[in-house]
Amino acid sequence: MENLQTIAAENEITHEIKKSLFIAHLIPVATFQEKLETLKEQHKKARHFVWAIRQLNEQQQIVENCTDDGEPRNTSGKPTLEVLKGHNIINAGIITVRYFGGTKLGTGGLIRAYNDAAQLAVQQVRLIPLDSLYQRMIRVPYQQFHHAKYLLKLHAIKTLKKNFRASHVDLTLQGREQDIKEAISQLDALNIQNSE
């Protein structure tokens, strides 16, 4: 589970081999199914919609799936999945739309083509550590607000939301879980000292 990464945004590349087009889309898992349906609508003349996906389930286990979508067995979906695994990418998938160019590529040629298309899609996207997406809401008394802002900046923690209340500010934070817990513990120590 260490060093898992995910994508910051969707990406699309086109890779051409012997007049066959391989259009690879790297997509967050949340929009994967919707994107697959949209691509099938947009590319009615495409021969294959090969995909691979990796995600965490509720038990934080990695779940993987892929399909060759009519290509010879293990020549397309599996090489695509191996790219996701090789880069430790989670909660994302790749859909490669293929237009046949008239020349058969053979088993080895297909494996290379799908692998190359997936690699290009990954190389051109910004990958972010999965643990940097941890979110937590904290309540900060007004007298600690400036110190809290300083600590959050020091730990490279983003503030997604600020809700100003009568006696405190509710902050929704995003960052590495370990960094957020460290900042909270430092704020708690400061509150204990001020209450004595």
C-alpha positions as CSV (number, residue, x, y, z in Angstrom):
1,M,0.0,0.0,0.0
2,E,3.0,2.3,0.2
3,N,3.9,4.8,-2.5
4,L,0.5,4.5,-4.2
5,Q,-0.2,7.3,-6.6
6,T,-3.3,8.7,-8.3
7,I,-3.8,11.2,-11.1
8,A,-4.4,14.9,-10.6
9,A,-6.5,15.2,-13.8
10,E,-7.7,13.3,-16.9
11,N,-5.3,12.8,-19.8
12,E,-5.6,11.7,-23.4
13,I,-2.9,10.8,-26.0
14,T,-3.0,9.4,-29.5
15,H,-0.4,6.8,-30.6
16,E,-0.2,5.6,-34.2
17,I,1.3,2.3,-35.3
18,K,1.0,1.1,-39.0
19,K,-2.0,3.4,-39.5
20,S,-3.8,1.9,-36.5
21,L,-4.7,4.6,-33.9
22,F,-4.6,3.9,-30.2
23,I,-6.2,6.7,-28.3
24,A,-5.5,6.2,-24.6
25,H,-7.5,8.0,-21.9
26,L,-6.2,8.0,-18.3
27,I,-9.2,8.7,-16.1
28,P,-10.1,9.0,-12.4
29,V,-12.1,6.1,-11.1
30,A,-15.1,8.3,-10.2
31,T,-15.8,9.2,-13.8
32,F,-14.6,5.9,-15.5
33,Q,-17.9,4.3,-16.4
34,E,-19.4,7.6,-17.7
35,K,-16.3,8.2,-19.8
36,L,-16.4,4.7,-21.3
37,E,-20.0,5.3,-22.4
38,T,-19.1,8.7,-23.8
39,L,-16.2,7.3,-25.8
40,K,-18.3,4.6,-27.3
41,E,-20.8,7.2,-28.4
42,Q,-18.0,9.5,-29.8
43,H,-16.1,6.8,-31.6
44,K,-18.8,4.7,-33.3
45,K,-16.3,3.4,-35.9
46,A,-13.6,2.3,-33.5
47,R,-13.0,-1.5,-33.4
48,H,-12.0,-1.9,-29.7
49,F,-12.4,-0.2,-26.3
50,V,-9.8,-1.8,-24.2
51,W,-9.6,-0.9,-20.6
52,A,-7.9,-1.5,-17.2
53,I,-8.8,-0.1,-13.8
54,R,-7.3,-0.2,-10.3
55,Q,-9.1,1.0,-7.2
56,L,-9.3,0.7,-3.4
57,N,-12.5,-0.8,-2.0
58,E,-14.1,0.0,1.4
59,Q,-11.6,-2.4,3.1
60,Q,-8.7,-0.5,1.5
61,Q,-7.9,-3.6,-0.7
62,I,-6.7,-3.1,-4.2
63,V,-9.2,-4.3,-6.8
64,E,-8.1,-4.6,-10.4
65,N,-10.0,-5.5,-13.6
66,C,-9.3,-5.3,-17.4
67,T,-10.8,-6.4,-20.7
68,D,-9.3,-7.1,-24.2
69,D,-12.7,-6.2,-25.8
70,G,-12.3,-8.5,-28.7
71,E,-8.5,-8.2,-29.2
72,P,-6.6,-11.6,-28.8
73,R,-6.5,-12.7,-25.2
74,N,-4.0,-10.9,-22.9
75,T,-2.7,-8.7,-25.7
76,S,-4.3,-5.4,-24.6
77,G,-6.2,-5.2,-21.3
78,K,-3.4,-7.0,-19.3
79,P,-0.5,-4.9,-20.7
80,T,-2.6,-1.8,-19.9
81,L,-3.2,-3.0,-16.4
82,E,0.6,-3.7,-16.0
83,V,1.3,-0.1,-16.8
84,L,-1.0,1.1,-14.0
85,K,0.6,-1.5,-11.6
86,G,4.1,-0.5,-12.7
87,H,3.5,3.1,-11.7
88,N,1.6,2.2,-8.5
89,I,-1.4,4.1,-9.8
90,I,-4.7,3.5,-7.9
91,N,-8.2,4.9,-8.2
92,A,-7.7,5.4,-11.9
93,G,-8.1,3.6,-15.2
94,I,-7.1,3.7,-18.8
95,I,-9.4,3.3,-21.7
96,T,-7.7,2.8,-25.1
97,V,-9.9,3.3,-28.2
98,R,-8.5,1.5,-31.2
99,Y,-9.1,2.3,-34.9
100,F,-7.8,-0.6,-37.1
101,G,-5.4,0.7,-39.8
102,G,-5.6,-2.3,-42.1
103,T,-2.3,-4.0,-41.1
104,K,-2.4,-6.8,-38.5
105,L,0.1,-6.1,-35.7
106,G,0.4,-9.7,-34.4
107,T,0.3,-10.7,-30.7
108,G,3.7,-9.0,-29.8
109,G,2.8,-5.9,-31.8
110,L,-0.5,-5.5,-30.0
111,I,1.1,-5.9,-26.6
112,R,3.7,-3.3,-27.4
113,A,1.1,-0.9,-28.9
114,Y,-1.2,-1.0,-25.9
115,N,1.7,-0.8,-23.5
116,D,3.2,2.1,-25.3
117,A,-0.1,4.0,-25.5
118,A,-0.7,3.5,-21.8
119,Q,2.9,4.5,-20.9
120,L,2.5,7.7,-22.9
121,A,-0.7,8.6,-21.2
122,V,0.9,8.1,-17.8
123,Q,4.1,10.0,-18.7
124,Q,2.1,13.1,-19.6
125,V,0.0,13.4,-16.5
126,R,0.8,14.7,-13.0
127,L,0.8,11.8,-10.5
128,I,0.2,12.7,-6.9
129,P,0.8,10.5,-3.8
130,L,-2.5,8.9,-2.7
131,D,-1.9,9.7,1.0
132,S,-1.7,13.5,0.1
133,L,-5.5,13.4,-0.5
134,Y,-6.4,12.6,3.2
135,Q,-9.1,15.0,4.4
136,R,-10.1,16.1,7.9
137,M,-12.1,18.8,9.5
138,I,-10.7,20.6,12.6
139,R,-12.1,23.3,14.9
140,V,-9.7,26.2,15.7
141,P,-10.5,28.9,18.3
142,Y,-10.0,32.4,17.0
143,Q,-7.0,33.1,19.3
144,Q,-5.2,30.1,17.7
145,F,-6.2,30.8,14.1
146,H,-2.9,32.6,13.0
147,H,-0.8,29.9,14.6
148,A,-2.9,27.2,13.0
149,K,-2.4,28.8,9.5
150,Y,1.4,28.9,10.2
151,L,1.5,25.2,11.2
152,L,-0.6,24.1,8.2
153,K,1.7,26.0,5.9
154,L,4.8,24.5,7.6
155,H,3.3,21.0,7.1
156,A,2.2,21.7,3.4
157,I,-1.4,21.1,4.3
158,K,-4.1,22.6,2.1
159,T,-7.2,24.3,3.5
160,L,-10.1,23.3,1.4
161,K,-12.8,25.2,3.3
162,K,-13.0,27.8,6.1
163,N,-16.3,28.2,8.0
164,F,-16.2,31.2,10.5
165,R,-18.4,30.6,13.6
166,A,-19.1,32.7,16.7
167,S,-16.1,31.4,18.7
168,H,-14.0,29.3,16.3
169,V,-13.2,28.5,12.7
170,D,-14.0,25.1,11.1
171,L,-11.2,24.2,8.7
172,T,-11.4,21.3,6.2
173,L,-7.9,20.2,5.5
174,Q,-6.2,18.1,2.8
175,G,-2.7,16.6,2.9
176,R,-0.8,13.6,4.1
177,E,-2.5,12.0,7.1
178,Q,0.7,11.9,9.1
179,D,1.3,15.6,8.5
180,I,-2.3,16.6,9.5
181,K,-2.1,14.5,12.7
182,E,1.2,16.1,13.6
183,A,-0.2,19.6,13.1
184,I,-3.3,18.8,15.1
185,S,-1.2,17.4,18.0
186,Q,0.9,20.6,18.0
187,L,-2.3,22.7,18.0
188,D,-3.7,20.6,20.9
189,A,-0.5,21.1,22.9
190,L,-0.8,24.8,22.4
191,N,-4.4,24.8,23.6
192,I,-3.4,22.9,26.7
193,Q,-0.7,25.4,27.5
194,N,-3.0,28.3,27.0
195,S,-5.7,26.9,29.2
196,E,-3.4,26.5,32.2
